[in-house]
Amino acid sequence: MLLGLKTWYEKLVLGHPKTVLALVALLTIAAAAGLPRFKLDASADSLTLETDDSLDFFREISERYNSGDFLVVTYRYKNGDLFSDESLATMRRLQDELAMVDGVTGVQSILNVPLLYSPKLSITDVADGIRTLSSPGTDKDLVRREFLESPIYKELILSPDGETTAMMLNLELDKEGLDLVRERDALRRLRNSEGLDAAQSERLEMVTAEYLAHRTAQETAARERVQEVRDILAHYEGNAELFLGGLTMITSDMIAFIQSDLVVFGAGILAFIVITLLLIFRQSRWVFLPLITCVTTAVMMLGLLSWLDWRMTVISANFVALLLIITLAITIHLAVRYREYFAEHPEWDRWQLASATVSFMAKPCLYTGLTTMVAFISLVVSGIRPVIDFGWMMTIGVTLALVLSFLILPASLMLLRKRDGGQGADNSHAFTQVFSRFTENHKGIVLGVAAVAAVISVVGITRLKVENRFIDYFDDSTEIYQGMLVIDQRLGGTISLDVVLNKPQQAAPEFEGEEDPFAADFGGEDVADTSSEEFTEAENGDDAGAADDFTEEDPFASDDPFASGASGTEAPEAYWFTVAGLNQIEKLHDFLEAQPEIGKVQSLATLYKVAKDLNDGGLNDFELAVARQSLPEEINQVLVNPYWSPQDQQARITMRVMETDPNLRRDELIQRIYGFVESDMGIAAENVRQTGMLVLYNNMLQSLFKSQILTLGAVFAGILLMFLVLFRSLSLAIIALIPNMLAACVVLGGMGLANIPLDMMTITIAAITVGIGVDHAIHYLYRFREEFAKDGDYVATMHRSHATIGRAMFYTAITIIAGFSILALSKFVPSIYFGLLTALAMSAALLGSLTLLPLLLVLIKPLGKEKKAEELGKPLATETCPDLSP
């Protein structure tokens, strides 16, 4: 079969090189035609698990409480007091301009939020109307004090030093997008659990396309909106220090990072390829041919992604650089082997040289490509959509790189005239043989260093963590970092976290006496008055006639908070707006505020605290019911509607967590809150749930450990299987894996010791290290078997292997290491970590392949015993690689 494939290849490729190159050129042009359709994706979906049920709940809560996305503008007046007439006039002009931006439904600032303490109002005054800072005659000193001390605005709208304020631009909730994504996800779950019929499959395909098109339009509009806001802010930079924040702004800037990384990485890698090839080969054809192969592979792959509308994310921004590096490594191996044949057989014609090169390199290159594909395919178990896409993109890309390398290079060599002028002497084998001599003379040091590295790596791996700060993803020179820092440290935190409470199935137990069954402990004071006692007695059925008379006269009877719970065993419909419900919310609210990682907390308890203060004491359920009906719309919009859904009998506590807190442990914080609610407050687990971006991001982070184990397990299993097929020797397979397992452990251990957390980028390093690093082992073992057949001497075979294939390994490794190091130019910190850590891992893999691997071969002797002296005179074939497996 293999002979047939070789004959077929020689006939089609080497026999018709012009046709092959013409077809490759046509395909490249067709792929390039799709490049204008190329799209990038930095949506919030890239920070979440694909199958996370919490994502559906997050969308549901966002729609229920109309909590769409928003932009935040921080404002600090440069020329004096923030509350001066000039500053407020400047802020008013800015606010008016921002309110006119398309997609902005309203702007909240110190200018228009309702004031309740400037001066202090009574409950009756609140019902009559509210004041704002823009109202005539408002006392600015009282307003400043209210913003700094009021439960409503403290740490929300004004920094503690009174110099920085925030303007919130509320954006229109994308209800159409929510409906589409809900339908798509419901069909996906049905497909995974029960399967879809033809109509459902067609609908899934249709709604997926609709959602993708809708999201594209929304992202384009969002980027234009962010740019318009930035243009407006630019006009005010002379008067104020301004920063823009918010998820939409981060998404927009991350798109710019991806575009920048693609350009920088692509240009940097191409320049590096040219320099590397010139230094290695010093001949123009060996620069041009690998370069054109790399560029063709990249253009074809990017074109394919464009035609398929397969979008690149921050994670896959490294895709082009990786693909260029892997393609270059394949072409270097082919070029080195071709030049070796040319040096050994200068009389061979172009056909013989190309055919011999392809025949010898096909099998090792195929298996190195397959092992690399296994590494990338293993990423699909992560459950994180950008990581999954990255794995499939690289799998297809490596396949394409293999095919094009074995088409373009041999076909081109068939058309180019044989020449060796200018080739020069290649003394790189002298360097690689330094490793073989060291391995021969210092076996104990090699094994000792490997053992120490393994132990230290294990220690480091035990210190690995997944907790990190999102702000650390960005360079401190970026607006994302600076804006998040200001909002986090001066204005109450950045990342959102919500606690959603459902109405309990049973209310507090009834009492035999006169006490209100819903009157919770209120600071040790008895806040019930005569009216509340009568109201309670009527509800308990003690005075039905009084209840009837009261209902007839009470205009709020239809909204009676106890209407559905006359027996006292069922919580009322408006339970969360009763004294008992509000006391529970207040208890949780105060607990959350006491947590060091949490900044601003908002809930119905905020209104409750204010109402008690304005009423100069406690409130009973009747007064709460009356107050609820009489609150002005401005107060409802700020203090009620975002935190209570009477239709769903649900309360919501929102908070912002401080990303700059060095002690932030998301999962520990989430579990701490659950523990307090269930243990200290006695709320059943089914009645409480947390949501928000912090929960979604934490779920993704917590999945990394599991997916890392699954990924590495899949990689090692797949590679071991391939080694068994290739070498038909278990001992050789294990020997080949050991240096690469050690390299993977070194990088993971190094991350643990350096306190670098696992994230969406670094999770891929270990798998990539093994997948690419094992290429060295395959090439080395394949060549080692050929050289061993010559004299059966393990040590001599090691020296010759280092002088031949060792050179190609050295070239490719240096190329890969330097290529990954270029990623350090990124503004996205995980990309920097990815590049430098992968370069470290590849260095460890190269060192292991040139020292530990040959030493294990010499010590274990997996190819059989060394040949005796009398056997050395027998002629041995040098052009074939006989199977010498035991």
Buried (B, 14 or more C-beta within 10 A) or exposed (E): EEEEEBEEBBEBBBEBBEEBBEEBEEBBEEBBEBEEEBBBBBBBBBBBBBEBEBBBBBBBBBBBBBBBBBBBBBBBBEEEBBBEEEBBEBBBBBBEBBEEBEBBEBBBBBBBBBBBBBEEBEBEBBBEEBBBBEEEEBBBEBBBBBBBEBBBBBBBBBBEEBBBBBBBBBBEBBEEBBBBBBBBBEBBEBEEEEEBEEEBEEBBEEBBEBBBEBBBEBBEBBBBBBEBBBEBBEEBEEBBBBBBBBBBBBBBBBBBBBEBBBEBBBEBBBEBBBEBBEEBBBBEBBBBBBBBBBBBBBBBBBBBBBBEBBBBBBBBBBBBBBBBBBBBBBBBBBBBBBBBBBEEEEEBEBBEBBBBBBBBBBBBBBBBBBBBBBBBBBBBBBBBBBBBBBBBBBBBBBBBBBBBBBBBBBBBBBEEEEEEEEBEEBEBBEEBBEBBEBBBEBBEEBBEBBEEBBEBBEEBBEEBBBBBBBBBBBBEEBBBBBBBBBBBBBBBBBBBBBBBBBBBEEBBEEEEEEEBBBBBEBEEEEBBBEEBBBBBBBBBEEBEEEBEEBBEEBEBEEBBBBBBBBEBEBBBBBBBBBBBBBBBBBBBBEBBBEBEBBBBBBBBBBBBBBBBBBBEEBBBBBBBBBBBEBBEEBBBBBBBBBBBBBEBBBBBBBBBBBBBBEEBBBBEBBEBBBEBBBEEBEBEEEBBBBBBBBBBBBBBBBBBBEBBEBBBEBBBEBBBEBBBEBBEBBBBBBBBBBBBBBBBBBBBBBBBBEEBBBBBBBBBBBBBBBBBBBBBBBBBBBBBBBBBBBBBBBEBBBBBBBBBBBBBBBBBBBBBBBBBBBBEBBBBBBBBBBBBBBBBBBBBBBBBBBBBBBBBBBEEBBBEEBBEEEEEEEEBEEEEBEEBBE
